[in-house]
């Protein structure tokens, strides 16, 4: 038995999307580490009492981690049924997290909205997950 016996054709694209997402998380983590050094924010403090920019860097990372587990589940389920559309939507969501973070890193929290297009990807994989469940129930 091989992985090809378990997952659909084109699931490799879903796997690549997961890898891309992990690089994104590593990048955001790295930026927090850089910010801790630059703004002298020692562990275990999560936020700075003095530096708004560090707080924005930390918040961009934290917000991504807050939604990441849900995204992973929706991406996996939707990718099993619809690998190509799920991969495209996943890549949109992951890319948007960079835009979101770069906007936040300016120190102006409103600029995080540069990543708002990520909702297309996030809600898209939710809809594909619902479609997957409806397929399993024989409704569609």
Beta strands, then each sheet from edge to edge (+ up, - down):
end
